[in-house]
Amino acid sequence: MSPAVRAKLSAKLKAYWAAKKAGKIAFIGGGNMATAMIRGLVDAGRKGTTLIVSEPLAPKRRILTRKYGAKATASNTEAASAAEIVVLAVKPQIIEGVLVKHGLKNLPLTLRITGCPNGCARPYLAEIALIGRAPGRYTLRLGADAIGQRLNVVYRDNIDENAILTALDELIGRFSAERQPDERFGDFLWRAQVLGPRA
């Protein structure tokens, strides 16, 4: 590669990364996790005007805008479509209410949530895993074991939060009624043939 071509390529790469750095970041969910990340970005010098947050609660949207300068919207689609980078900052505590309802608040349970299917967050080793497909849509995977020797499988694909909670409410209710002593949720799903014959 000639020095002229190399210099031209280098200039293009620098411009690309500068544009990426200045590009907008969207947060799907405006709870504690997103707020901590936004605060860190603003404290590090990023302008709040380059951040957009989707949050269903109007008071929380007002706080994010007033305190950090971020644009806040109730629409996941609006936030994601305006951004270079999308962060799924959903709340794992959505499942806590289901566990409490069925008397299982202190149940040991492996739950992983990620916005990426590549597996870096090890969602395939969780008893319950949510993998983001699009803003507000997830793949629900179930049935890994607690010691990392069995992967989970797709239970429902491309579903929203309400469908996730409905499915888990039914399954956790059944688990509460039918489980054996010291049985884990992932093991129960296979023993009860919710996910198919036991492997």
C-alpha positions in Angstrom: 0.0 0.0 0.0 1.5 3.3 -1.0 1.9 6.1 1.6 -0.7 8.2 -0.1 -3.3 5.4 0.0 -2.4 4.6 3.6 -2.8 8.3 4.6 -6.1 8.5 2.8 -7.4 5.3 4.5 -6.1 6.5 7.9 -8.0 9.8 7.5 -11.2 8.0 6.6 -10.9 5.7 9.6 -10.3 8.6 11.9 -13.3 10.4 10.5 -15.5 7.3 10.8 -14.5 6.7 14.5 -15.0 10.4 15.3 -18.5 10.2 13.8 -19.2 7.0 15.8 -18.0 8.7 19.0 -20.3 11.7 18.4 -23.2 9.5 17.3 -26.3 9.2 19.4 -26.7 6.4 22.0 -30.2 5.2 22.8 -31.2 3.5 26.1 -34.2 1.2 26.0 -35.4 1.6 29.6 -34.7 4.5 31.9 -34.3 2.8 35.2 -31.3 2.6 37.6 -29.0 0.7 35.2 -29.6 3.2 32.3 -29.4 6.2 34.7 -26.0 5.0 36.0 -24.6 4.6 32.5 -26.0 8.0 31.4 -24.5 9.7 34.5 -21.1 8.1 33.7 -21.2 9.2 30.1 -22.1 12.8 31.0 -19.5 12.9 33.8 -16.9 11.7 31.2 -17.7 14.6 28.9 -20.4 13.3 26.5 -23.1 15.8 25.8 -26.5 14.8 27.1 -28.0 15.9 23.7 -26.3 12.8 22.2 -28.3 10.5 24.4 -31.9 9.4 24.0 -33.9 7.3 26.5 -37.2 5.4 26.1 -39.0 5.3 29.5 -42.7 4.7 30.0 -42.9 6.9 33.2 -43.3 10.6 32.4 -41.8 11.8 35.8 -38.7 9.7 35.1 -38.4 11.1 31.6 -38.5 14.7 32.9 -35.8 13.9 35.5 -33.5 12.4 32.8 -33.9 15.4 30.6 -33.6 18.0 33.3 -30.6 16.4 35.1 -28.6 15.0 32.2 -29.9 16.8 29.1 -30.9 13.6 27.5 -33.9 13.4 25.1 -36.5 11.2 26.7 -39.4 9.5 24.9 -42.1 6.9 25.7 -41.4 5.1 22.4 -38.7 2.4 22.1 -38.9 2.7 18.3 -38.3 6.4 18.3 -35.3 6.0 20.6 -33.7 3.1 18.7 -34.3 4.6 15.2 -32.5 7.9 16.2 -29.3 6.2 17.5 -26.0 4.8 16.3 -25.8 2.5 19.4 -28.8 1.0 21.3 -28.4 -0.2 24.9 -31.1 -2.6 26.2 -31.3 -1.5 29.8 -34.3 -3.6 30.9 -35.1 -4.5 34.4 -34.5 -8.1 35.6 -36.7 -7.3 38.6 -39.8 -7.7 36.4 -39.6 -11.3 37.2 -39.3 -10.8 41.0 -43.1 -10.0 41.2 -43.8 -13.4 39.6 -41.6 -15.2 42.1 -43.2 -13.4 45.1 -46.7 -14.2 43.8 -45.8 -17.9 43.9 -44.0 -17.9 47.2 -40.6 -18.3 45.7 -38.9 -14.9 46.4 -35.7 -16.6 47.8 -35.5 -19.2 45.1 -32.0 -19.5 43.6 -32.4 -18.8 40.0 -30.1 -17.9 37.1 -31.4 -15.1 35.0 -29.5 -13.4 32.2 -30.6 -10.5 30.0 -28.6 -9.3 27.0 -29.2 -7.3 23.8 -26.8 -9.4 21.8 -27.1 -13.0 20.6 -23.3 -13.6 20.5 -23.2 -15.1 24.0 -20.7 -12.8 25.7 -23.1 -12.4 28.7 -23.5 -16.2 28.7 -27.3 -16.2 28.2 -27.3 -19.8 27.0 -26.2 -21.0 30.4 -29.1 -19.4 32.3 -32.3 -21.1 33.6 -34.1 -18.1 32.2 -32.6 -15.9 29.5 -33.9 -12.9 27.6 -32.1 -12.0 24.4 -33.1 -8.8 22.7 -34.3 -9.1 19.2 -35.6 -5.5 18.6 -36.7 -2.7 20.8 -39.1 -4.2 23.3 -38.9 -7.7 21.7 -37.0 -10.7 23.1 -36.3 -14.4 22.7 -37.1 -16.3 25.9 -34.8 -19.2 26.4 -35.3 -21.7 29.3 -33.9 -24.8 30.9 -30.1 -24.5 31.4 -28.9 -26.2 34.6 -27.3 -24.5 37.6 -23.8 -25.8 37.0 -23.3 -24.9 33.4 -23.5 -28.4 31.8 -26.7 -28.0 29.9 -27.7 -25.2 27.6 -31.1 -23.6 27.5 -33.4 -23.8 24.5 -35.8 -21.3 22.8 -39.2 -21.4 24.5 -40.7 -18.4 22.8 -39.3 -16.1 20.1 -39.8 -12.4 19.4 -42.2 -11.7 22.2 -42.8 -8.6 24.3 -42.5 -8.0 28.1 -46.2 -8.9 28.7 -45.9 -12.2 26.9 -42.7 -13.0 28.8 -44.4 -12.3 32.2 -47.5 -14.4 31.2 -45.3 -17.3 30.1 -43.2 -17.2 33.2 -46.1 -16.7 35.6 -47.7 -19.9 34.3 -44.4 -21.9 34.4 -43.3 -20.6 37.8 -46.7 -21.3 39.2 -46.5 -24.9 38.0 -43.0 -25.2 39.3 -44.1 -23.9 42.8 -46.9 -26.6 42.9 -45.0 -29.6 41.4 -41.3 -29.2 42.2 -39.4 -31.8 44.1 -37.3 -30.9 47.2 -34.2 -28.8 46.2 -35.1 -29.0 42.5 -33.9 -26.1 40.3 -36.3 -24.4 37.9 -34.2 -25.4 34.8 -34.2 -29.1 35.9 -38.0 -29.0 36.6 -38.7 -27.8 33.1 -37.0 -30.9 31.6 -38.4 -33.3 34.2 -41.9 -32.1 33.6 -41.4 -32.2 29.8 -42.2 -28.5 29.4 -39.2 -28.3 27.1 -39.4 -31.9 25.7 -38.3 -35.3 26.8 -35.5 -35.2 29.4 -32.1 -35.3 27.7 
